[in-house]
């Protein structure tokens, strides 16, 4: 049984949030940069006024300007960048927002050189003159703050520093166009640095991973919470796989990771899949790989997609390792379903329930009318999954409406409204099977009404499916899934 093995790795009690890990990363970063910082940097003074009051703004502006100077060579430039980074790390949330606002507004593009370059370009005659004028114009459109940002890249853990800086910019959700521009410039830089060809795919096991890395898996898991070391060890057993992408400049920080279960047939609920008391299967005997959790570990890389490459590469690796594997599928949540359903109920939809569903709902609560109100009342009762009568009455309408939400409801550009559905459909998967009572956790009931879906990755058809979905919005779904639409 999976829980019979003693947990032998001598590691501390896990922290179940990102705060502790972030604090340690911050401390390590400060230590790494302390010896590089310019001799004029005063750590005590930088940390004494963490909210960056007005009196410190001019000094900081001069420090930023110094970083843009080329005097002193590369060593001096690194020292000035490290000192500036130290200032940022010493600030609180208010101070950091003021730091970023100064960087965004005072080191933005200067309009005068742009106007002059445009005029020069318009007046240029001949191919050579126009090419030269175009180069000058292009350079004038580069904000000085980009040079400041790239200087951090050369520092130890500087890439991680910039990833976290973008995460903080995103969390600010500012309407300031300059801050939005700074965030987009950071995204552009990071997209270049995090091209999938630069990334390393690594399998994480209980034995080959450090305690710190395992702790990060617990903290970063975003789909199904890892409940301590026993649960984590279960997910790393011989009939399980965990793969992650790493960047060479962030070797101890997973960027995105996927958890896989090697099983017989399609898994139809997460409770059994993660049950620590279940026997370990012989991975050579299984026929299906279930991708049951994909977690982005770095908030600062939001919008920079490499999850599709991760799934395909892992599938290829597993195919090479286990010749008996016939299917690659997910067991995925439907995270937007209940939000959509609640909005639909609030706005009213006379055709939301079929006559048969209305009758079953009324019978379940002993009432002859008001089925729509009964439906809403039952859904608001958090105990409905444990009540067999309520659960059975809700099953038919919820499965039908979930199929409608997944297949029929569209967002911008004909994309599937559900974000997880859009992700897998973009990657070339098709909707294979809807599963009732598949996730009975509080989050699973609250977000997905306990329903999960298997997306099937037919490796011979993923490219065609991808092209069909991205070009026309047409969704590939099995007859079993489409059958729920008929009610």
N, C-alpha and C positions, 0 to 999 in steps of 0.2 A: 504494500500500500504506500501511497506517496508520502504519508506523514510519519512513516516509521524511521526514516533516516534522520539521524541527529544533525542539527544545524551546527556545523563545526567551524565555520569561518569566524574568527575572533574579531567581530565588528561591533561598534556601538549601537545603541538603540536608534532606529531610524528617525529622522525628522520628516514629518509628513507634509511639509510645505516647502515652497521654494525659498522662503525667507532665510533660513539657516544657511542653505547652500550659497545664496547670494552674498550673505554677510561674510562667509569664509572666502569666497572668490574676491570680494572687495578688499579684504585684509591682505590676501596674497598679492593682489595687484598693487596695492600701496607699497608693500614690501619690495616687490620687484622693481618698482620705479624710483624708490627712494634713493638708490645709489646712482641713478642716471640723471636725476633732476639737476638743473642748472644751479650753480653755487649760490646764486642770489635768492633761490627759493626758500621761503621761511614757512615750514610746515605748521608751526604753532600759530602764526598769524593767519594762515589760510583757513585753519579750522576754528578760529576764535569767533568768526562772524559768519556762520553757515548759511544765513538767509541772504547773503550778498547785498548789504544795504547800499544805498546810493553812493555813499562815500567811497565804496570799494570798486565801483563800476569803472571809473577812469583808469585805475591801476590795472584792472583786468584787461581793459581795452588795449592798453600799452603792451601788456604781456602777449596778447594775441597778435599785435602788430609785430612784435619782436620775433614771433614764430614765423612770420612771413618773410623776414629778412634772410639773406643768404650768407651773412657774415659768419666767420668762424668755422666753416666747414661742417661736415656731416655729424661729427661728435657733438658740437655745440648745438646744432639743430635738434638732435635727439634729446639733449638736456633740456632745451627750452620746451619741447613738446611734452616731455615727462613732467616738467614743473607745471605746465598748464593742465595736464591731465590730473595731477595731484590736487590742484585747486578744485576741479570739478568733483572729484571723489570726496573731498572734504565738505561739500555743501549738502544741505538738506534739500527737500523737494522744492521749496520755494526758491532757494538759491540756484538750483539747477535749472529751473524754468527761466530765471533771469539770465543765467549764463547762456543758455541756448537762444534766448531772445536777442541777446547782444550779438552772438555769433551770426544769427540769421539776418538781423536787420542792418548791422553796421558793417558786415563783411559780405554783403550781397553784391550783385552785379552793379557796376557803376554805369549809369546811363550815358554820361558824356562820351566816353570812349566808344560805346556801342553806336551812338548817333554818328560820330566821326567816321567809324569804320563802315557804316552803311553808306554814308555819302561817298566815301572813297571807292567803295565797291561799285556804286551806281555810275561813277565817273570813269571807272577803269575801262581802258580800251585794249583789245587784244587778249588772247588766251592767257599768256603769261601774267599780265597785269591783273587780270580777274582772279586767277588762281592765288596770287599773292594777297590780293585784297580779301579774298574769301578766307584765307588762313588767318589774317589779322582779325576779321570779323568773328570768326569762330573762337579765337582766343579771348576776345573782348566779352564773349558771352559766358565765360567760365568765372563763376563767383570765387573770390579769394578764399571763402570758407571751405571750398573743396580741397584746396592745398592744405589747409589746417587739418582737415579730417584725414587726409592721406598720410600726414606725418605721424599720426597715432599708429598707423598700420605697421610701421617699422619698429615699434616698441614691443617688448615681451607681453604677450596676451593683449596686444593692441587691437586685434581683430575682435576678440571677445568684448573688449571695452566699447567698440563701435556698435556691435550687435546690441549690447545692453543700452547704449545711448539711444538707438532707434526705438527700442522697446519703451523707453521712458517718453520719447516724443509721441509715440502712438497712444500711450496711456493718458497723455495730456489732452488729447482730442481737441487741440486748439483750432480756432477758426482764423488765426493769424496767417495770412498768405505766406509770409516769410518763413514761419515755422513749418508750414506745410511744404514749402519749397525745400527747406533743409531736410525734412524727413524723406522727401522723394529723391533728393540727391544721395542721401545715405542708402536708400533702397537700391538706387542705380549702381553705386559703388559695390555694395554687398552682392548684388546679382552677378556682377562681373567676377568678384572674388570667389563666389560660391557656385560657379558653374559645375554641373554634375561631373564633368570630366576630371575635376580637381579633387573630388571626394573619394574617400576610402570606405568601402563596404566591409564591415567587420561583424563577425558573429560574436555575441556576448554570452559567455557561459558562467556558471557559478565559480568555476575554478580559474578561468583566465582573466576575470575582471577584478579590479581593485574594490575595496570596500567603498571608496568614495564614488566610483562609477555606479556600483549597485545602488547606493543611496540615491543617486541622481535618477535612476530608473523609477524608483519608488516616488520620488518627488515630481517627476515630469509626466508620469502616466496620466493621460487625460481622458481615457474612455472608461476603464474599469479599475477603480482604485485598488492599489496593491496594499493589502492589509498586513504589513510587516514582513519579516524575513522568511517565515515559513511559506507564506503565500508566494513570495518572490522565488524561493527555491523550487517550489512546485512548478512555476512558469518557466523554469530553466532546466526541467528534467530531460531525460533522454528522448522522450516523445514530444518535446517542445523545442522551438527554436526562437531566438531573439536576434534580430539583425539591426544594425544602426549605421547611418552615415556619419563619418567624422571628417573634419577639415584638417589639413596638415598643421595649420596654425592654431587649432583648438583640439589637440589630440585627446584630451580627457573630457571633452564636452560632446555628448551625442547631439546631433542636429535634429534627427528624426529617427524613430525606431518603430519596428513592427514586431508584434508577437504572433507566433504561429503555433497551432496545435496540429499534430499528425494523428489522424483518426480514421475510422472506418465510416464512409458515407458522410453526407452533409450534417454538420452539427446544427441542432435546431434550438438550443437554449444555452445561455452563458452559465447558468447555475451548474449544470453537469460538467461543462467544459473546464470550469475552474475549481471543481470539487477536489480538495486535497486528499480525500479518502479513496478516490478512484484509483484502480491499478494502473501502473505504468505499462503502456503498450509497447510491443516490439516495433520500432519505427520501420523495420524492413518489411513488415506485414501490412502496413496501412495503405489505403488507396487515395486518401484525400488530405490536402493541406488546407487548413482553415486559418485565414488571416483574421484574427479577432480583435486586434487593437493596433491602431496606428496613431502615434503621438508626436506632434511637433514639440521639440524640447526647447526651442529658442524663440521667444516672443518677438525678438527683434528681426527675425527672418520671415515674419508673416508676409504672405504674398509672393514669396520666392519659392517656387514649387519644385521639389524634387521627389515628392511622394510617389508619383507615377513611375519614375525610374526605379525607385526602391522596390516596389511590388514586382516589377518585371524581372529585376536582377535576382531577387530572392527566389522567385519561381524558377528561374533558370538554374540557380545553385541547387535548389532542392531536387529538381528533375535529374541533375547530374548525380546527386548523392543517393537518391532513392528511385530505382527504376520502376517500382511498383506504383508510383503515384500517377493517378489518372485524372484527378481533378484538383483545381486550385480555386478556392472560393473564399468569400469573407463571411463572417457573422457580424453584421453591422447594425448599429442603432438607426433610428429614424428621428433624429433629434428635433426637427422642426414640426413634427406632425401635430402634437397637442397644441402648440402655439397657433398653427393654422386652423385647427378645428375649433379652438376657443374663439378665435376671431370670427370664424364663419358662423358659429352659434350666436355670437353677439350681434352680428349684422343681419342675421336672419337668412334662411334658405328654405323655402317651402318644400323642396325636393330632397332635403338632406336625408330623411329616413324613408325607407320603403314601407308599404302597408304591412308587410309581414313583420318587419322590425318594430314598427309601432305596436303591433299586437303583442309581440313577445315582451317588449319593455313594460307595457301596461300590466301584463299578466305577472311579471316578475315582482311587481310592487303592489299588486292587488288593486289597481286602478283602471278605469275604463277609458280615460281620456287624458289629454295633456302629455302625450308620449314624448314630445320634444323637450318639455320641461323636466320630465322624468329622466330623460337621457342626460341632460345637463346636471341634474342633481346627483345621479349615480356617479358620474365622472368626478364630481367634486368631493366624493367620499373616498378618502385615501385607503379605506379598508376594502374597497370593492374587489381587489385581486384575491383576497383570502376568503371571500364569500362566494361559494359555488353558484348560487342562484343569480347573484348580480353579475358575476363573471360570465356566465353562460349567456345571459341576456345581452350583454355588451359585445360579445365576441363577433357576431355577424356584422353589425353596423360598423364596428371599429376596423375590422379587417377590410371591409369593402371601402370605407372612407380612406383608409391608409393607402390602399391600391390607387384610389382616385388621386390622392395627394401626390403620390410618387410618380404616377404616369401622366395625369392630365393637368395638374396645376403647374404653371410655368412662371419663371421669373423673366429677367431681361434677356433679350436675344434668344428666346425660346429655350432657355436652359431650365433644367429641373429645379423646382423651388427648394427642395431639400438639399442642403450643402453637401452631405455625405453622398447622396445619390449623384449629384453633379460631379463630384470628385471621381467616383468609380466609373460612371458613364463616360467621362472625358478620357479615362484611362483605357476604355475599350471593353469594360465588363458588361454583362447583361443581367437583368433582374431574374433570378432563378426561383426563389421560394420565399414566401412570407411565413413567419413563425409566430404563433400566438403564445403568450405567457413565456416569452423567451428571455426577458430580463425583468425579474420581479424586484429589483432594487428600487429604492425610493426614486432615484433619478430616472431609471428606466420606465417606471410607471408615469412619473410626472412629465417626461419629455416625449415618450414614444408609446404610451398606453401599454407597456410591456412587450410591444411588437418589435421583432428584429427581422432583418432580411438577409438572405444569402445572395451576394453578387458573384456570379460565376465568371472566372477568367479562362476562356478558351484561348490558349496561346496562339492557335492558328487563325483566330478571327478577331483578335483585339484591335488590329490596325483598321480593319474594315468597320468594326463597330465604332471606333473612335471617329473615323471620317464621317460616318453616317450621322452620329450624334452632333459633332461640332459644326457640321455644315448645314444640317436641317433641323436639329433638335429632336429627331426621331429616336425613340427609346426602344431598345431591344429588351423584351420581357417575355418570359415563358408563358405558355398557355395557362399554367397553374396560377400565375400571378394575375394575368389578365382576366382569368375566370372570376376573380373576386369582384370585378367591376360590374358583373351582371347581377350580383346580389342574390 
